[in-house]
């Protein structure tokens, strides 16, 4: 890489792993690293891991003669991007952590903070299935379910930084208890975690969501029941969301969407059969897979470099 090309360190923090990379102005990925989140060590230990990764990548870029100009962090929980703070994360156990200040102090670089799902939405808008679409909803379905409401490649965080928490829509009143404390939440029925749990309860065997989908397609009756229940729940969730937001496109990501048409075809049919007021949008599979959060964090950091440059700030 030329030293003159803007570069950013990108870090995407997940429940099980932390992805990091050096990303250039053309979204080229360099110096990829991975560390286990190891959240069982406690929230402060995870902060140290993130800080160590940021400083390690910054030093590696300097040694290579192509230093980074900014850092982007995609973080789980309730994230105040403007303040650079994670207000709360049940996944890690954080509360009021000023990541922007902490990482800037450790590295001497400007820091862009974003929510992990909104980071994925940014990446899909610019590089993936959302390209060319002014408005769409990005919905990763993994351990949980959430959404990024995208307009002009920009996510809407909401007045209280909670926009898109569709996994906590009540779709089965009085149903199973969710980790949030409510009953009948969407993610207790349609997340990858829920699909795996329900399959294990039914059969006594473990399988991830993609495996359940494949077994359903192969004719296994138990898998078919679990998969159809999940699709029915997801259809209800998305139709509730469509009634309010009405986007022309939904981009589905996460582990469940890796099933491709095994998910999309029956989901389209279920939504069409249930729709009353809501219009059924186009459904598409995300294109960037588990790279989306890291790429989105890098893009947010590169935007920060551009803003500083436009305002007369020096790109270091």
Secondary structure by P-SEA (a helix, b strand, c coil): cccccbbbbbbbbcccbbbbbbbcccccccbbbbbbccccccaaaaaaaaaaaaaaaaaaaaaacbbbcbbbbbbccccccccccccccccccccccaaaaaaaaaccbbbbbbcaaaaaaaaaacccccccccbbbbbbbccbbbbbbccccccccccccccccccccccccccccccccccccccccccaaaaaaaaaaaccccccaaaaaaaaaaccaaaaaaaaaaaaaaaaaaaaaaacccccbbbbbccccccccccaaaaaaaaaaaccccccccccccccccaaaaaaaaaaaaaaaaaaaaaccccc
